[in-house]
């Protein structure tokens, strides 16, 4: 979106360049991609970057409010309520749409939020590959950053290491997710192993002895001191996976993030936030009347799903009525946001969503805005399933000189 760099990139772009980038990223991670990589990075001008960073930090500050936290702590289902929850999450994502104000200025609009990890490690490697590629394009040489809070590559990696590994030997830390090689996010798992030496492990393969957990390795059982928690509870419940431990047990292990943050910092927060970037949202359990222009002006969202699952972008009164009374507190009706096709690409404008990614090591008092992830779309929604027939869409990274 930065007018200095977009014309230079577009004029030098070729299909071969894109294919080489995808191939290089896959080879560097030794991992296939089951989601689409976009043909371009997103070039951030300074003013836009500042507006989005300010909005994200202000929203996170509201999320840290003790009174709100106490209220939202009730969102944790008793079945999954793990003990020894920390004061704030160690990972948080604030997803902001690039919209346009009535005055014609590009501005952030909150789509959703998560107290859960994202592609923390993969974004580093994706930035590396794009920086190397841009260095060979006329007018686009020099250093490129994707980091905030005065971080560079080295200081970001140290921050991420402290957040993921903590004070432990990586051998005693596991990245926990169901059947890791089958996950679409496996490239990030591979990048985590590459950058931090942390192995991805399925929770069903852990061994429990008393309050301790162990992982299997070639040289025998290895004690697990810290868990980089990537298990999505929706999938865990859907697959009915049998685990060797119960989340409610007081296990002798550190969590990063603690599992409860999956529930506490989520779309469940939307109705309780007060910020210009936050659209109006109402829990279905508190909806007193169906708003006018329901299909045109609102989106119906489940509070605890990922990758757009269950979202209805043109909801009807019948859709609202079909949700059982006992489930209505887990759905919200949110004001629809109009993305601006602000990224100029061959064939027309592309809509952009920017994930502002926060990390908090154990000794940090607040989450730190550290890096970004971008998603590009020409469909009705973000996500691969809604953009199958388009190009210049998919996962990307925001860059600026630095």
C-alpha positions in Angstrom: 0.0 0.0 0.0 3.1 2.2 0.1 3.1 4.2 -3.1 6.8 4.3 -3.2 7.3 0.5 -3.5 4.1 -0.9 -5.0 4.7 0.2 -8.6 8.3 -1.0 -8.5 7.2 -4.4 -7.2 4.3 -4.8 -9.6 6.4 -3.9 -12.7 9.1 -6.4 -11.8 6.8 -9.2 -10.7 6.8 -12.5 -12.7 5.1 -15.8 -12.1 8.6 -17.4 -11.9 9.5 -15.0 -9.1 6.5 -16.0 -7.1 7.1 -19.7 -7.7 10.7 -19.3 -6.6 9.6 -17.6 -3.4 7.2 -20.4 -2.5 9.7 -23.1 -3.4 12.5 -21.4 -1.3 10.2 -21.0 1.7 9.1 -24.6 1.5 12.7 -25.9 1.1 14.0 -23.7 3.9 11.4 -25.2 6.3 11.5 -28.6 4.8 7.7 -28.5 4.9 4.8 -28.4 2.4 2.2 -25.7 2.5 -1.5 -26.5 2.7 -2.5 -22.8 2.6 -1.9 -20.3 -0.1 1.0 -17.9 0.0 0.2 -14.5 -1.6 2.2 -13.2 -4.5 3.4 -10.1 -2.7 4.4 -8.7 0.7 2.3 -5.7 1.9 4.3 -2.5 1.9 3.3 -0.4 5.0 3.6 3.4 4.9 4.7 5.0 8.2 1.4 6.7 8.9 -0.7 3.5 8.4 1.7 1.5 10.4 1.4 4.0 13.3 -2.4 4.0 13.2 -2.6 0.2 13.3 0.0 -0.1 16.1 -1.7 2.5 18.2 -5.1 0.8 17.8 -3.8 -2.7 18.6 -1.9 -1.5 21.7 -5.0 0.4 23.0 -7.2 -2.6 22.5 -4.7 -4.8 24.3 -4.6 -2.3 27.2 -8.4 -2.7 27.5 -8.1 -6.4 27.4 -5.6 -6.2 30.4 -8.2 -4.4 32.5 -8.6 -6.5 35.8 -12.3 -5.9 36.0 -12.9 -7.0 32.4 -10.6 -10.0 32.9 -12.5 -11.2 36.0 -15.7 -11.0 34.0 -14.3 -12.8 31.0 -12.6 -15.5 33.1 -16.1 -17.0 33.3 -15.8 -17.9 29.6 -13.6 -20.9 30.5 -15.7 -24.1 30.4 -15.3 -26.1 33.6 -14.3 -29.1 31.6 -11.2 -27.3 30.3 -10.4 -25.0 33.2 -6.7 -25.5 33.9 -5.2 -24.5 37.2 -2.4 -21.9 37.8 -3.5 -19.5 35.1 -1.1 -16.5 34.7 -2.1 -12.9 34.9 -1.9 -12.2 31.1 -1.4 -14.3 28.0 2.0 -14.9 26.6 0.6 -14.7 23.0 -2.1 -12.5 21.6 -3.3 -11.6 18.1 -5.3 -8.5 17.2 -6.8 -8.9 13.6 -7.5 -5.5 12.0 -9.1 -4.9 8.6 -7.8 -2.2 6.4 -10.9 -0.1 6.0 -11.5 3.5 4.8 -13.1 6.2 6.8 -15.7 8.7 5.6 -12.9 11.2 5.1 -11.1 8.8 2.8 -8.3 7.8 5.2 -7.3 4.1 5.6 -8.0 3.0 9.2 -8.0 -0.1 11.3 -11.2 -2.0 12.2 -11.1 -4.9 14.6 -12.2 -8.3 13.1 -11.3 -10.6 16.0 -8.8 -11.3 18.7 -7.1 -14.4 20.2 -5.1 -15.1 23.3 -3.4 -17.9 21.3 -0.2 -18.3 19.2 -0.1 -17.6 15.5 2.7 -18.2 12.9 5.3 -16.6 15.1 8.4 -18.4 13.7 7.2 -18.8 10.1 6.8 -15.1 9.7 10.5 -14.6 10.4 11.4 -17.0 7.6 8.8 -15.6 5.2 10.2 -12.1 5.9 13.7 -13.4 5.2 12.7 -14.9 1.8 10.9 -11.8 0.7 13.8 -9.6 1.8 16.2 -11.7 -0.2 13.8 -11.6 -3.2 13.3 -7.8 -3.0 17.1 -7.3 -2.9 17.2 -8.5 -6.5 14.4 -6.2 -7.8 15.2 -2.7 -9.1 14.7 0.0 -6.4 13.7 -2.5 -3.7 17.1 -3.4 -2.2 18.1 -2.7 1.3 16.9 -4.0 4.6 13.2 -4.8 5.3 11.5 -5.1 8.7 8.3 -6.7 9.8 8.8 -5.9 13.5 7.5 -3.4 16.0 8.6 -1.9 19.3 12.1 -1.1 18.0 12.8 -4.8 17.4 15.1 -6.2 14.7 15.5 -9.8 13.7 18.0 -10.6 16.4 16.1 -8.9 19.2 12.8 -10.4 18.0 14.2 -13.9 18.1 15.5 -13.4 21.6 12.0 -12.1 22.7 10.3 -15.1 21.0 12.8 -17.5 22.5 12.1 -16.1 26.0 8.4 -16.5 25.3 8.4 -19.9 23.9 11.3 -21.7 25.6 11.5 -19.6 28.8 14.5 -20.5 31.0 14.6 -24.2 29.8 16.7 -26.3 27.5 14.6 -26.6 24.3 14.9 -30.4 24.7 12.5 -30.1 27.6 10.0 -27.9 25.7 7.3 -29.2 23.3 5.1 -27.5 20.8 1.8 -29.3 21.5 -0.9 -29.9 18.8 -2.9 -32.8 17.6 -1.1 -34.8 14.9 1.3 -31.9 14.1 2.3 -33.0 10.5 -1.4 -33.0 9.5 -2.0 -29.4 10.6 -2.1 -26.5 8.0 0.1 -24.6 10.5 2.9 -27.2 10.3 5.3 -24.8 8.4 5.3 -22.7 11.5 6.0 -25.8 13.6 8.9 -26.5 11.3 10.1 -22.9 11.7 9.9 -23.2 15.5 12.1 -26.3 15.4 14.5 -24.6 13.0 14.8 -21.3 15.0 14.3 -22.5 18.6 15.0 -26.2 18.7 11.5 -27.1 19.9 9.9 -30.3 18.7 6.2 -30.5 17.7 4.5 -33.3 19.7 0.9 -34.7 19.7 -0.6 -34.7 23.2 -1.8 -38.2 22.7 1.9 -39.3 22.6 2.9 -37.8 25.9 3.4 -40.1 28.9 2.1 -39.1 32.3 3.8 -40.2 35.6 2.2 -38.6 38.6 2.1 -34.9 38.0 4.9 -35.0 35.4 4.7 -35.3 31.6 7.3 -37.0 29.4 7.8 -37.1 25.6 9.2 -40.0 23.7 12.6 -39.5 22.0 15.1 -41.8 20.2 17.1 -42.1 23.5 14.1 -42.7 25.7 11.6 -40.6 27.7 12.4 -36.9 28.1 10.7 -34.9 30.8 8.6 -32.0 29.6 9.1 -28.8 31.6 7.2 -26.3 29.4 4.4 -26.6 26.8 4.1 -24.3 23.8 0.3 -24.8 23.6 -1.1 -24.9 20.1 -4.1 -27.2 20.7 -7.3 -25.8 19.3 -10.1 -27.0 21.7 -12.7 -27.1 18.9 -10.6 -29.7 17.1 -9.8 -31.6 20.3 -13.5 -31.9 21.1 -14.5 -32.8 17.5 -11.9 -35.6 17.2 -12.6 -36.8 20.8 -8.9 -37.4 21.2 -8.0 -39.4 24.3 -5.2 -37.6 26.2 -2.9 -39.1 28.9 -3.7 -36.1 31.1 -6.7 -33.9 32.1 -6.4 -30.1 31.6 -8.0 -29.7 35.1 -5.1 -31.5 36.7 -2.4 -29.5 38.5 0.5 -30.7 36.3 4.1 -30.0 37.1 4.6 -28.1 33.8 4.7 -24.5 32.5 2.2 -23.4 29.8 2.9 -20.8 27.1 0.2 -19.6 26.7 -1.8 -21.0 29.5 -4.7 -23.0 27.9 -7.4 -20.8 29.5 -6.5 -17.8 27.4 -7.9 -19.6 24.4 -11.3 -18.9 25.9 -10.7 -15.7 27.8 -9.1 -13.5 25.1 -11.4 -14.4 22.2 -14.2 -12.9 20.1 -16.1 -13.2 23.4 -14.5 -9.8 24.3 -16.0 -7.9 21.3 -19.2 -6.7 23.1 -17.2 -5.4 26.0 -14.6 -3.3 24.2 -14.9 0.4 23.7 -12.7 1.7 21.0 -13.2 3.5 17.6 -11.7 0.5 15.8 -14.1 -2.0 17.4 -17.4 -2.6 15.6 -20.6 -3.0 17.5 -21.2 -6.6 18.6 -23.9 -8.2 20.7 -24.0 -11.7 22.3 -27.0 -13.6 21.0 -28.0 -14.3 24.6 -28.4 -10.5 25.1 -30.0 -9.7 21.7 -33.5 -8.2 22.4 -34.6 -7.6 18.8 -33.4 -8.4 15.3 -31.7 -5.4 13.8 -32.8 -3.9 10.5 -30.8 -4.9 7.4 -29.6 -8.0 9.2 -28.1 -9.7 6.1 -26.5 -6.5 4.7 -25.1 -5.0 7.9 -24.2 -7.8 10.2 -22.1 -11.0 10.5 -23.0 -13.9 12.8 -19.9 -15.4 14.5 -19.2 -18.3 16.9 -16.9 -17.1 19.6 -14.6 -20.0 19.8 -13.8 -21.1 16.2 -10.8 -20.6 14.0 -10.1 -19.9 10.3 -13.6 -18.5 9.7 -15.4 -21.7 10.8 -19.1 -21.3 11.3 -19.1 -17.6 10.3 -22.3 -16.5 8.4 -21.7 -13.4 6.4 -25.3 -12.9 5.4 -27.2 -14.1 8.4 -31.0 -14.5 8.3 -33.5 -14.3 11.1 -33.9 -18.1 10.7 -30.1 -18.5 11.3 -30.4 -16.7 14.6 -33.5 -18.6 15.6 -31.8 -21.9 14.8 -29.1 -21.5 17.5 -30.3 -23.3 20.7 -30.9 -21.2 23.8 -28.0 -22.9 25.7 -25.6 -22.0 22.9 -26.6 -18.4 22.3 -24.0 -17.0 24.8 -21.3 -18.5 22.5 -22.4 -16.6 19.4 -22.3 -12.9 18.6 -23.8 -10.6 16.0 -21.2 -8.2 14.8 -21.5 -5.1 12.6 -20.2 -5.9 9.2 -16.9 -4.3 8.2 -16.2 -3.1 4.7 -12.6 -3.9 3.7 -11.0 -1.4 1.4 -9.3 -2.9 -1.7 -6.3 -0.8 -0.8 -3.5 -3.0 -2.2 -3.1 -2.4 -6.0 -2.5 -5.6 -7.8 -2.9 -6.8 -11.4 -6.6 -7.3 -12.0 -7.7 -4.8 -9.4 -7.6 -4.0 -5.7 -7.0 -6.5 -3.0 -8.4 -6.4 0.6 -6.0 -6.7 3.5 -6.2 -7.9 7.0 -3.3 -7.3 9.4 -2.7 -9.5 12.4 -0.8 -7.6 15.0 1.1 -10.2 17.0 1.9 -9.7 20.7 4.4 -11.7 22.8 4.8 -11.7 26.6 7.8 -13.5 28.2 7.2 -14.7 31.7 9.0 -11.6 33.2 7.2 -9.0 31.1 4.3 -7.0 32.7 2.4 -6.5 29.5 2.2 -8.1 26.0 4.6 -6.5 23.6 3.6 -5.7 20.0 6.3 -7.6 18.1 5.5 -8.6 14.5 2.7 -8.9 11.9 1.0 -11.3 9.6 -1.1 -10.2 6.6 -4.0 -12.0 4.8 -5.0 -10.9 1.3 -8.5 -11.5 -0.1 -10.6 -10.8 -3.1 -13.5 -13.0 -1.9 -16.3 -12.3 0.5 -14.2 -13.3 3.4 -10.6 -13.9 4.3 -9.3 -17.4 4.1 -8.5 -20.0 1.5 -12.0 -21.4 1.2 -13.4 -18.0 0.1 -10.6 -17.2 -2.4 -10.0 -20.3 -4.4 -10.6 -18.7 -7.8 -8.3 -15.7 -7.2 -4.6 -14.9 -7.4 -2.7 -12.3 -5.3 -4.5 -13.6 -2.2 -3.4 -15.7 0.8 -0.9 -15.4 3.6 1.7 -12.7 3.5 3.8 -10.3 5.7 3.8 -6.5 6.1 7.2 -4.9 5.4 8.8 -1.5 5.6 12.4 -0.2 5.2 14.5 -0.9 8.3 
